[in-house]
Amino acid sequence: MSSNPEIPEVPVDQNADDSKQPAPPAGGINTPLPRPVDRTAVEYLPPALSVLEQNIHSAKTPGEKFFPSFAVTEGLEEKANERIAQYPDDQKRSAVLPLLHEVQHRFGYISPESIDWVSDKLDIEPIKVVEVVTFYPGFRQKAPGKLHIRVCRTLSCAMGGSYELMDKLCEIARIDRNASDPHKDPIAVSPCGNYSVEFAECLASCGTAPVCLVNDDFHEDVTFDKAKELLNSYQNA
């Protein structure tokens, strides 16, 4: 007796179009024909972000209204070319830091579009730009508030009350720092977009702790009870 099972014959309609006949079952296994699908009943899900897309993603914030959208202007191109010319042709990728600083200075933060532009200017992969953006905490990947406050949190300032100062600033500006992971997303923005806060590493004024930066203005001996006074001093900013 043969160990191979016999393959049953498939009856064929002699009057039917051969092109529409089902194929003989393979190995005796009947393969069901596909059923029609109602496309209107299918839920389409957005594609999952790649690792690169996740790293260059810019979350929307209320602070965006205070900053222009990224655009390649004549002035930006001129400044970028000037920076790139400072390096040998085979080392122009070294201009990645100056170009990112220029972008953030003009537009407030590093957007995905600006990352693509920098990579194109330097003939490098976008991930090479992302590596720099995510390494240096001074680069922001989302729009801060109109007034961005960086509070020093290293030892002298921490002992001088910088954490209490941060809590008081958040209370006054109605900022919820617990809404996101401060390690991955250190900047918290107020609902109105006027204020944003983040902790900073040593600001080099340990003797006058606690200290902070409001945009680029340096403030010393800012104890938590002076937080309201500090914000009020920028009412006309």
Secondary structure, DSSP 8 states (H G I E B T S, - for coil): --SS---------TTS-GGGS----BTTB---------GGG---------HHHHHH-----GGGGGS------HHHHHHHHHHHTTS-GGGGGGGHHHHHHHHHHHHSS--HHHHHHHHHHHT--HHHHHHHHHH-TT--SS---SEEEEEE-SHHHHHHTHHHHHHHHHHHHT--GGGS-TTT---EE-TTSSEEEEEES--S-GGG-S-EEETTEEE-S--GGGHHHHHHTTTT-
